[in-house]
């Protein structure tokens, strides 16, 4: 069980690193690793640049979370509390997807897989990390 958990943590870590790099280096438009980048335009370049900068900052946090998952794959016992915390943060982030005026977008084909993972996989990972390290 612990070996499978470590493999899952490592794979999640790599995926999160890639997502963080895609947005962190590409900003709001991303580098295009998950699809087209022509989905946004701006009428106010200064405000856009500020928001783009904020998105890059949050992507850096996301990237750092990927590093925690990778560290957890190697040093599960030492990283249990940070892993559980990040898994809970991801689940909370899933709830915030539903807070927008167009909450139905979270249930669309483009976001549904992420929402399902945020509400199921990450709480399960937190549970298994807890069980494996107590």
C-alpha positions as CSV (number, residue, x, y, z in Angstrom):
1,X,0.0,0.0,0.0
2,X,2.8,2.4,0.9
3,X,4.6,1.8,-2.4
4,X,1.4,2.5,-4.4
5,X,0.8,5.7,-2.4
6,X,4.3,6.9,-3.0
7,X,3.9,6.3,-6.7
8,X,0.6,8.2,-6.8
9,X,2.2,11.0,-4.8
10,X,5.1,11.2,-7.3
11,X,2.8,11.2,-10.3
12,X,0.6,13.9,-8.8
13,X,3.8,15.9,-8.0
14,X,4.9,15.7,-11.6
15,X,1.5,16.7,-12.9
16,X,1.2,19.6,-10.5
17,X,4.7,20.8,-11.4
18,X,3.8,20.8,-15.1
19,X,0.6,22.7,-14.4
20,X,2.4,25.2,-12.3
21,X,5.1,25.7,-15.0
22,X,2.4,26.1,-17.7
23,X,0.8,29.0,-15.9
24,X,3.7,30.3,-14.0
25,X,5.8,30.8,-17.1
26,X,2.9,31.6,-19.4
27,X,0.7,33.7,-17.2
28,X,-3.1,33.9,-17.8
29,X,-2.7,32.8,-21.4
30,X,-0.4,29.9,-20.3
31,X,2.2,28.2,-22.4
32,X,-0.5,26.3,-24.2
33,X,0.4,22.8,-22.8
34,X,-3.3,22.1,-22.1
35,X,-4.8,23.7,-25.2
36,X,-5.2,27.0,-27.1
37,X,-3.9,30.2,-25.6
38,X,-6.1,32.6,-27.6
39,X,-9.0,32.5,-25.1
40,X,-8.4,35.9,-23.5
41,X,-8.0,39.5,-24.6
42,X,-7.7,42.7,-22.6
43,X,-8.9,46.3,-23.1
44,X,-6.7,47.6,-20.3
45,X,-3.1,46.3,-20.6
46,X,-2.0,47.7,-17.2
47,X,-4.7,46.0,-15.2
48,X,-4.2,42.8,-17.3
49,X,-0.5,42.9,-16.5
50,X,-1.2,43.1,-12.8
51,X,-3.7,40.2,-12.9
52,X,-1.3,38.2,-15.0
53,X,1.4,38.8,-12.4
54,X,-0.9,37.7,-9.6
55,X,-1.7,34.5,-11.6
56,X,2.0,33.8,-12.0
57,X,2.4,34.2,-8.2
58,X,-0.4,31.7,-7.5
59,X,1.1,29.3,-10.1
60,X,4.3,29.5,-8.1
61,X,2.4,28.3,-5.0
62,X,0.9,25.5,-7.1
63,X,4.4,24.5,-8.4
64,X,5.7,24.5,-4.8
65,X,2.8,22.2,-3.9
66,X,4.0,19.8,-6.6
67,X,7.4,19.8,-4.9
68,X,5.8,18.8,-1.6
69,X,4.0,15.9,-3.3
70,X,7.4,14.8,-4.8
71,X,9.1,15.1,-1.4
72,X,6.2,13.1,0.1
73,X,6.8,10.3,-2.4
74,X,10.4,10.0,-1.1
75,X,10.0,10.9,2.6
76,X,6.3,10.1,3.3
77,X,6.6,10.1,7.1
78,X,8.3,13.4,7.3
79,X,6.0,15.1,4.8
80,X,2.6,13.7,6.1
81,X,1.3,16.9,7.7
82,X,2.2,19.1,4.7
83,X,0.7,16.5,2.3
84,X,-2.5,16.3,4.3
85,X,-2.7,20.1,4.5
86,X,-2.2,20.6,0.8
87,X,-4.8,17.9,0.0
88,X,-7.3,19.7,2.2
89,X,-6.4,23.0,0.5
90,X,-7.1,21.5,-2.9
91,X,-10.5,20.3,-1.7
92,X,-11.3,23.8,-0.4
93,X,-10.1,25.2,-3.8
94,X,-12.7,23.0,-5.4
95,X,-15.4,24.5,-3.4
96,X,-14.3,28.0,-4.4
97,X,-14.8,27.0,-8.1
98,X,-18.5,26.9,-7.2
99,X,-18.5,30.5,-5.8
100,X,-18.5,32.4,-9.1
101,X,-21.5,33.9,-10.9
102,X,-21.1,31.1,-13.4
103,X,-20.7,28.2,-11.1
104,X,-22.0,25.8,-13.7
105,X,-18.6,26.2,-15.5
106,X,-17.1,24.0,-12.8
107,X,-19.5,21.2,-13.9
108,X,-18.7,21.6,-17.6
109,X,-16.6,19.3,-19.6
110,X,-13.6,21.6,-19.3
111,X,-13.4,21.6,-15.5
112,X,-15.4,18.5,-14.4
113,X,-12.4,16.2,-14.2
114,X,-10.6,18.7,-12.0
115,X,-13.6,19.1,-9.7
116,X,-14.1,15.4,-9.3
117,X,-10.4,15.0,-8.4
118,X,-10.5,17.9,-6.0
119,X,-13.5,16.5,-4.2
120,X,-12.6,12.8,-4.2
121,X,-9.0,11.9,-5.0
122,X,-7.3,14.5,-2.8
123,X,-9.4,13.8,0.3
124,X,-8.7,10.1,-0.2
125,X,-5.0,10.8,-0.6
126,X,-5.1,12.7,2.7
127,X,-6.8,9.8,4.3
128,X,-4.3,7.3,3.0
129,X,-1.3,9.4,4.0
130,X,-2.8,9.7,7.5
131,X,-3.4,6.0,7.7
132,X,0.1,5.1,6.3
133,X,2.0,7.3,8.7
134,X,0.2,7.2,12.1
